Amino acid sequence: MLVHLHQYQEEAADFDGNRTAGESQTEDAVDHDDEDYFGADVDDFDAETWETVEHDGDPIQRRSVSIDEATAVSVPQEPTDDDDPELPGVTIQVRMAGGEAEYVPQSAIVEVQDEAPQ
């Protein structure tokens, strides 16, 4: 199965209260082309990209997480002790072939798709 989640976290940087969802933390103060700055196109990197979104009037960060070859997905009925009630989502368990489990904290399911339905 292919599992697609959104994971949330508090913003890591201080802000002045004038920012809006989707706004860059640096306000694009450094205006460089990806290839000029990094020597390669950023889309070629396998990097975690967090975007700023609004939740209850405050900016938080969200990223998309895709997990391939999952065998099961479990969502707890109650939040775990590690879950932040101020953020969307809960800790989601994704089991992989071979019995390994991956835990994704502060996550919400976007889509689960069986790539080989019977």
Secondary structure as a PSIPRED ss2 file (coil, helix, strand):
# PSIPRED VFORMAT (PSIPRED V4.0)

   1 M C   1.000  0.000  0.000
   2 L E   0.000  0.000  1.000
   3 V E   0.000  0.000  1.000
   4 H E   0.000  0.000  1.000
   5 L E   0.000  0.000  1.000
   6 H E   0.000  0.000  1.000
   7 Q E   0.000  0.000  1.000
   8 Y E   0.000  0.000  1.000
   9 Q E   0.000  0.000  1.000
  10 E E   0.000  0.000  1.000
  11 E C   1.000  0.000  0.000
  12 A C   1.000  0.000  0.000
  13 A C   1.000  0.000  0.000
  14 D C   1.000  0.000  0.000
  15 F C   1.000  0.000  0.000
  16 D C   1.000  0.000  0.000
  17 G C   1.000  0.000  0.000
  18 N C   1.000  0.000  0.000
  19 R C   1.000  0.000  0.000
  20 T C   1.000  0.000  0.000
  21 A C   1.000  0.000  0.000
  22 G C   1.000  0.000  0.000
  23 E C   1.000  0.000  0.000
  24 S C   1.000  0.000  0.000
  25 Q C   1.000  0.000  0.000
  26 T C   1.000  0.000  0.000
  27 E C   1.000  0.000  0.000
  28 D C   1.000  0.000  0.000
  29 A C   1.000  0.000  0.000
  30 V C   1.000  0.000  0.000
  31 D C   1.000  0.000  0.000
  32 H C   1.000  0.000  0.000
  33 D C   1.000  0.000  0.000
  34 D H   0.000  1.000  0.000
  35 E H   0.000  1.000  0.000
  36 D H   0.000  1.000  0.000
  37 Y H   0.000  1.000  0.000
  38 F H   0.000  1.000  0.000
  39 G C   1.000  0.000  0.000
  40 A C   1.000  0.000  0.000
  41 D C   1.000  0.000  0.000
  42 V H   0.000  1.000  0.000
  43 D H   0.000  1.000  0.000
  44 D H   0.000  1.000  0.000
  45 F C   1.000  0.000  0.000
  46 D C   1.000  0.000  0.000
  47 A C   1.000  0.000  0.000
  48 E C   1.000  0.000  0.000
  49 T C   1.000  0.000  0.000
  50 W C   1.000  0.000  0.000
  51 E E   0.000  0.000  1.000
  52 T E   0.000  0.000  1.000
  53 V E   0.000  0.000  1.000
  54 E E   0.000  0.000  1.000
  55 H E   0.000  0.000  1.000
  56 D C   1.000  0.000  0.000
  57 G C   1.000  0.000  0.000
  58 D E   0.000  0.000  1.000
  59 P E   0.000  0.000  1.000
  60 I E   0.000  0.000  1.000
  61 Q E   0.000  0.000  1.000
  62 R E   0.000  0.000  1.000
  63 R E   0.000  0.000  1.000
  64 S E   0.000  0.000  1.000
  65 V E   0.000  0.000  1.000
  66 S E   0.000  0.000  1.000
  67 I E   0.000  0.000  1.000
  68 D C   1.000  0.000  0.000
  69 E C   1.000  0.000  0.000
  70 A E   0.000  0.000  1.000
  71 T E   0.000  0.000  1.000
  72 A E   0.000  0.000  1.000
  73 V E   0.000  0.000  1.000
  74 S E   0.000  0.000  1.000
  75 V C   1.000  0.000  0.000
  76 P C   1.000  0.000  0.000
  77 Q C   1.000  0.000  0.000
  78 E C   1.000  0.000  0.000
  79 P C   1.000  0.000  0.000
  80 T C   1.000  0.000  0.000
  81 D C   1.000  0.000  0.000
  82 D C   1.000  0.000  0.000
  83 D C   1.000  0.000  0.000
  84 D C   1.000  0.000  0.000
  85 P C   1.000  0.000  0.000
  86 E C   1.000  0.000  0.000
  87 L C   1.000  0.000  0.000
  88 P C   1.000  0.000  0.000
  89 G C   1.000  0.000  0.000
  90 V E   0.000  0.000  1.000
  91 T E   0.000  0.000  1.000
  92 I E   0.000  0.000  1.000
  93 Q E   0.000  0.000  1.000
  94 V E   0.000  0.000  1.000
  95 R E   0.000  0.000  1.000
  96 M E   0.000  0.000  1.000
  97 A C   1.000  0.000  0.000
  98 G C   1.000  0.000  0.000
  99 G C   1.000  0.000  0.000
 100 E C   1.000  0.000  0.000
 101 A E   0.000  0.000  1.000
 102 E E   0.000  0.000  1.000
 103 Y E   0.000  0.000  1.000
 104 V E   0.000  0.000  1.000
 105 P E   0.000  0.000  1.000
 106 Q E   0.000  0.000  1.000
 107 S E   0.000  0.000  1.000
 108 A E   0.000  0.000  1.000
 109 I E   0.000  0.000  1.000
 110 V E   0.000  0.000  1.000
 111 E E   0.000  0.000  1.000
 112 V E   0.000  0.000  1.000
 113 Q E   0.000  0.000  1.000
 114 D C   1.000  0.000  0.000
 115 E C   1.000  0.000  0.000
 116 A C   1.000  0.000  0.000
 117 P C   1.000  0.000  0.000
 118 Q C   1.000  0.000  0.000
